[in-house]
Amino acid sequence: GSESSSRSTRFVSRKVQTITREMVTKTEETQLKQLENQVENGGGGAWEYLCLVRKLKVRRSEKVLKHGSSILNDPGRRSSLGPDEWTLNEQVAIAAMDCQCLDVAQSCIKALQKKFPQSKRVGRLEALLLEAKGLWGEAEEAYSSLLEDNPLDQAIHKRRVAISKALGKPSLAIEVLNKYLELFMADHNAWRELAEIYLSLQMYKQAAFCYEELILSQPTVPLYHLAYADVLYTIGGLENLISARKYYAATIDLTGGKNTRALLGICLCASAIAQLSKGRNKEDRDATAAPELLSLAAAAVEQEYKQKAPAKLRLISSSLRSLKL
């Protein structure tokens, strides 16, 4: 309604802002499912459904394409939208590119070009369409041109990363992401993306640095502690293994003991530390705390399997017994 109208009136001039995506609540999820079923079964409410999809920022490309196109192709329903017609054109264009219906996307973008000939936002859609067609060079040129006008457009920086990955050039993606992070150091998703690219290239120390940044900025997110522990365990060496064990323990603490992967990580670290610590000073508590930790973590893992995957309990018990200290 009014929210969509105000959005469309700012269509040309609004700059892209950093939006922290809120998690879809249970109530909103239920509402979305109800509307989805209603629309799919011919009960009406297509526009309300499309507005809710936009509001919740969820991806329902096939349904958006189907129901959005049906409104745009009906002159009466389309004209009743007023300025929201342009918001819908944009929404359907993106959904159509997701579904590789490039002719529909082209049609929506043409309508937007005609209405907003100088719009940078429409320019981004045009570049996205070039990407969807596999015209990587032309898309890169279009994005570079848009960045000259607005160097702080986060969405365009990220599209350039996507192009580098699509071309199979992870080194270029790393270069673009590092430049992006010089401007937007607080973008957690960008740090995660960079870490994953480093991991794909087996550049573990660089990936570890990314996870350190994430843990510093969001110390209560267990995923980052777990990923950092995995990287440290992979790099190996007594010091890294002891650190990995601490971060697996932090993950267990943050998840209330419910992270099976972290519990297994404790077991693996305990075993590896014991192997590397043979003959060391017995007073080195970091190196010699392995037996107690292993038995506690192993018991917790077996309990999890007993409750959730009893058929695999014997297998996991046998694997844990093989981790001799």
C-alpha positions as CSV (number, residue, x, y, z in Angstrom):
1,G,0.0,0.0,0.0
2,S,1.4,3.3,1.1
3,E,4.8,1.9,1.8
4,S,5.1,0.6,-1.8
5,S,3.9,4.0,-3.1
6,S,6.5,5.9,-1.2
7,R,9.2,3.5,-2.5
8,S,8.2,3.9,-6.1
9,T,8.2,7.7,-5.8
10,R,11.8,7.5,-4.7
11,F,12.6,5.1,-7.6
12,V,15.0,7.3,-9.5
13,S,16.7,9.2,-6.7
14,R,17.0,6.7,-3.8
15,K,20.5,5.5,-3.2
16,V,21.2,1.9,-2.2
17,Q,21.4,1.7,1.5
18,T,22.9,-1.1,3.7
19,I,19.9,-3.0,4.9
20,T,20.3,-5.5,7.7
21,R,18.1,-8.3,6.7
22,E,15.7,-9.2,9.5
23,M,14.8,-12.8,10.0
24,V,11.3,-13.7,8.8
25,T,9.3,-14.3,11.9
26,K,7.0,-17.3,12.4
27,T,3.9,-15.0,12.0
28,E,5.2,-13.6,8.7
29,E,6.1,-17.0,7.5
30,T,2.6,-18.3,8.2
31,Q,1.0,-15.3,6.6
32,L,3.2,-15.8,3.5
33,K,2.3,-19.5,3.2
34,Q,-1.4,-18.7,3.6
35,L,-1.3,-16.0,0.9
36,E,0.8,-18.3,-1.3
37,N,-1.8,-21.1,-1.1
38,Q,-4.7,-18.6,-1.6
39,V,-3.1,-17.1,-4.8
40,E,-2.0,-20.5,-6.2
41,N,-5.6,-21.9,-5.8
42,G,-7.2,-19.0,-7.6
43,G,-8.4,-17.2,-4.4
44,G,-7.0,-13.8,-5.4
45,G,-4.6,-11.6,-3.4
46,A,-1.8,-11.7,-5.9
47,W,-0.7,-8.1,-5.4
48,E,-0.8,-8.5,-1.5
49,Y,1.4,-11.6,-1.9
50,L,3.9,-9.8,-4.1
51,C,4.1,-6.9,-1.7
52,L,4.7,-9.4,1.2
53,V,7.5,-11.2,-0.8
54,R,9.1,-7.8,-1.3
55,K,8.7,-6.7,2.3
56,L,10.2,-9.9,3.7
57,K,12.9,-10.0,1.0
58,V,12.3,-13.7,0.4
59,R,13.1,-15.4,-2.9
60,R,10.0,-16.8,-4.7
61,S,11.1,-16.2,-8.2
62,E,8.8,-18.6,-10.1
63,K,5.7,-17.5,-8.2
64,V,6.7,-13.8,-8.6
65,L,7.2,-14.3,-12.3
66,K,3.9,-16.1,-12.7
67,H,1.6,-13.8,-10.6
68,G,3.5,-10.6,-11.4
69,S,3.3,-11.2,-15.1
70,S,-0.4,-11.9,-14.9
71,I,-0.9,-8.4,-13.4
72,L,1.4,-6.6,-15.8
73,N,-0.3,-8.4,-18.8
74,D,-3.8,-7.2,-17.7
75,P,-4.1,-3.5,-18.6
76,G,-6.9,-2.9,-16.1
77,R,-5.1,-4.5,-13.1
78,R,-1.8,-2.8,-14.1
79,S,-3.3,0.7,-14.3
80,S,-5.0,0.2,-10.9
81,L,-1.5,0.0,-9.3
82,G,-0.7,3.6,-10.0
83,P,3.1,4.3,-9.4
84,D,3.5,0.8,-8.0
85,E,3.4,-0.5,-11.5
86,W,7.1,0.4,-11.8
87,T,8.0,-1.4,-8.5
88,L,6.3,-4.5,-9.9
89,N,8.2,-4.2,-13.2
90,E,11.4,-4.3,-11.3
91,Q,10.4,-7.2,-9.1
92,V,9.2,-9.2,-12.1
93,A,12.4,-8.4,-14.1
94,I,14.6,-9.8,-11.3
95,A,12.5,-12.9,-10.9
96,A,12.4,-13.5,-14.7
97,M,16.2,-13.3,-14.8
98,D,16.3,-15.9,-11.9
99,C,14.1,-18.1,-14.0
100,Q,16.1,-17.5,-17.2
101,C,13.0,-16.0,-18.9
102,L,15.1,-13.2,-20.4
103,D,12.5,-12.0,-22.9
104,V,10.1,-11.1,-20.0
105,A,13.0,-9.4,-18.1
106,Q,13.9,-7.4,-21.2
107,S,10.3,-6.3,-21.6
108,C,10.0,-5.1,-18.0
109,I,13.4,-3.3,-18.2
110,K,12.4,-1.6,-21.5
111,A,9.2,-0.2,-19.8
112,L,11.4,1.1,-16.9
113,Q,13.9,2.6,-19.3
114,K,11.1,4.5,-21.0
115,K,9.7,5.8,-17.7
116,F,13.1,6.5,-16.0
117,P,15.6,7.2,-18.9
118,Q,18.5,8.4,-16.6
119,S,17.9,6.1,-13.7
120,K,21.0,4.4,-12.2
121,R,18.8,1.8,-10.6
122,V,17.4,0.8,-14.0
123,G,21.1,0.9,-15.2
124,R,21.8,-1.8,-12.7
125,L,19.0,-3.9,-14.0
126,E,20.3,-3.5,-17.6
127,A,23.7,-4.7,-16.4
128,L,22.1,-7.7,-14.6
129,L,20.4,-8.6,-17.8
130,L,23.8,-8.6,-19.6
131,E,25.0,-10.9,-16.9
132,A,22.0,-13.2,-17.3
133,K,22.8,-13.4,-21.0
134,G,26.4,-14.4,-20.2
135,L,27.8,-11.2,-21.7
136,W,30.3,-10.8,-19.0
137,G,32.6,-8.2,-20.6
138,E,29.6,-5.9,-21.4
139,A,28.2,-6.3,-17.9
140,E,31.6,-5.5,-16.3
141,E,31.8,-2.3,-18.4
142,A,28.3,-1.3,-17.4
143,Y,29.1,-1.9,-13.7
144,S,32.4,0.0,-14.0
145,S,30.5,2.9,-15.5
146,L,27.9,2.9,-12.8
147,L,30.6,2.8,-10.1
148,E,32.2,6.0,-11.6
149,D,29.0,7.8,-10.8
150,N,28.6,6.2,-7.4
151,P,31.7,4.5,-6.0
152,L,29.9,3.6,-2.8
153,D,27.2,1.4,-4.5
154,Q,27.6,-1.8,-2.6
155,A,25.3,-3.9,-4.8
156,I,27.4,-3.1,-7.9
157,H,30.7,-4.0,-6.1
158,K,29.1,-7.4,-5.2
159,R,27.9,-8.0,-8.8
160,R,31.6,-7.5,-9.9
161,V,32.6,-10.3,-7.5
162,A,29.8,-12.5,-8.9
163,I,31.1,-11.9,-12.4
164,S,34.7,-12.9,-11.4
165,K,33.4,-16.1,-9.8
166,A,31.2,-16.9,-12.9
167,L,34.3,-16.5,-15.1
168,G,36.2,-18.9,-12.9
169,K,38.6,-16.2,-11.7
170,P,38.8,-16.5,-7.9
171,S,42.0,-14.4,-7.7
172,L,40.1,-11.5,-9.4
173,A,37.2,-12.1,-7.0
174,I,39.6,-11.8,-4.0
175,E,41.0,-8.6,-5.4
176,V,37.6,-7.0,-5.9
177,L,36.4,-8.2,-2.5
178,N,39.4,-6.8,-0.7
179,K,38.9,-3.4,-2.4
180,Y,35.2,-3.6,-1.4
181,L,36.1,-4.4,2.2
182,E,38.5,-1.4,2.4
183,L,35.3,0.7,1.9
184,F,32.8,-1.4,3.8
185,M,34.7,-3.2,6.6
186,A,31.5,-3.9,8.6
187,D,30.0,-6.1,5.9
188,H,30.0,-9.6,7.5
189,N,28.6,-11.4,4.4
190,A,31.6,-10.0,2.4
191,W,34.1,-11.3,4.9
192,R,32.4,-14.7,4.8
193,E,32.4,-14.8,1.0
194,L,36.1,-13.8,1.0
195,A,36.9,-16.6,3.5
196,E,35.1,-19.2,1.4
197,I,37.0,-18.2,-1.7
198,Y,40.3,-18.4,0.2
199,L,39.3,-21.9,1.4
200,S,38.5,-23.0,-2.1
201,L,42.1,-22.1,-3.0
202,Q,43.5,-23.8,0.2
203,M,44.7,-20.4,1.4
204,Y,44.0,-21.3,5.0
205,K,45.9,-18.5,6.8
206,Q,44.1,-15.8,4.8
207,A,40.7,-17.5,5.5
208,A,41.6,-17.6,9.2
209,F,42.2,-13.8,9.1
210,C,38.7,-13.3,7.7
211,Y,37.1,-15.4,10.5
212,E,39.2,-13.5,13.1
213,E,37.6,-10.3,11.7
214,L,34.1,-11.8,11.9
215,I,34.6,-13.1,15.5
216,L,35.9,-9.6,16.6
217,S,32.8,-7.9,15.2
218,Q,30.2,-10.6,16.1
219,P,31.6,-12.6,19.0
220,T,28.3,-14.3,19.8
221,V,27.8,-16.0,16.4
222,P,28.7,-19.7,16.9
223,L,29.1,-20.3,13.1
224,Y,32.2,-18.0,13.0
225,H,33.9,-19.8,16.0
226,L,33.2,-23.1,14.4
227,A,34.6,-22.1,10.9
228,Y,37.7,-20.6,12.5
229,A,38.3,-23.8,14.5
230,D,37.9,-25.9,11.4
231,V,40.6,-23.7,9.6
232,L,43.0,-23.9,12.5
233,Y,42.6,-27.6,12.8
234,T,43.2,-27.9,9.0
235,I,46.4,-25.8,9.3
236,G,47.6,-28.1,12.1
237,G,50.5,-27.9,14.5
238,L,50.2,-28.1,18.3
239,E,49.6,-24.3,18.8
240,N,46.8,-24.2,16.2
241,L,45.2,-27.4,17.4
242,I,45.1,-26.0,21.0
243,S,43.5,-22.8,19.7
244,A,41.1,-24.8,17.5
245,R,40.0,-26.8,20.6
246,K,39.3,-23.5,22.4
247,Y,37.1,-22.3,19.5
248,Y,35.2,-25.6,19.2
249,A,34.6,-25.2,23.0
250,A,33.3,-21.7,22.5
251,T,31.0,-23.0,19.8
252,I,29.6,-25.6,22.2
253,D,29.2,-22.9,24.9
254,L,27.3,-20.6,22.5
255,T,25.0,-23.3,21.3
256,G,24.2,-24.8,24.7
257,G,26.1,-28.0,23.9
258,K,24.0,-28.7,20.8
259,N,26.6,-28.5,18.0
260,T,27.7,-32.0,17.1
261,R,30.3,-30.8,14.6
262,A,32.0,-28.8,17.4
263,L,31.9,-31.8,19.8
264,L,33.5,-34.0,17.1
265,G,36.1,-31.2,16.6
266,I,37.0,-31.4,20.3
267,C,37.5,-35.2,19.9
268,L,39.7,-34.8,16.9
269,C,41.7,-32.0,18.4
270,A,42.2,-33.9,21.7
271,S,43.5,-37.0,19.8
272,A,45.8,-34.9,17.6
273,I,47.1,-32.9,20.5
274,A,47.8,-36.1,22.5
275,Q,49.8,-37.5,19.5
276,L,51.9,-34.3,19.2
277,S,52.4,-33.9,23.0
278,K,54.0,-37.3,23.7
279,G,57.1,-36.7,25.7
280,R,56.3,-33.1,26.6
281,N,56.3,-31.5,30.0
282,K,53.3,-33.0,31.9
283,E,52.7,-29.6,33.6
284,D,51.7,-28.2,30.2
285,R,48.0,-28.2,30.9
286,D,47.0,-27.0,27.4
287,A,48.7,-30.0,25.9
288,T,47.7,-32.6,28.5
289,A,44.0,-31.8,29.0
290,A,43.1,-34.0,26.1
291,P,41.9,-37.3,27.8
292,E,39.3,-35.7,30.0
293,L,37.9,-33.5,27.2
294,L,37.8,-36.3,24.7
295,S,35.8,-38.5,27.0
296,L,33.3,-35.7,27.8
297,A,32.9,-34.7,24.2
298,A,32.7,-38.4,23.0
299,A,29.9,-39.1,25.6
300,A,28.0,-36.0,24.4
301,V,28.3,-37.1,20.7
302,E,27.1,-40.6,21.5
303,Q,24.2,-39.2,23.4
304,E,23.2,-37.1,20.4
305,Y,23.4,-40.1,18.0
306,K,21.5,-42.2,20.5
307,Q,18.6,-39.7,20.4
308,K,18.7,-38.6,16.8
309,A,20.4,-41.3,14.7
310,P,20.4,-44.6,16.7
311,A,21.1,-46.7,13.6
312,K,24.5,-45.0,13.3
313,L,25.4,-45.2,17.0
314,R,27.6,-48.2,16.7
315,L,29.5,-46.6,13.8
316,I,30.2,-43.4,15.6
317,S,31.1,-45.2,18.8
318,S,33.6,-47.3,16.9
319,S,35.1,-44.2,15.2
320,L,35.5,-42.5,18.6
321,R,37.2,-45.5,20.1
322,S,39.7,-45.4,17.3
323,L,40.8,-41.9,18.4
324,K,43.4,-43.3,20.8
325,L,45.2,-40.9,23.1
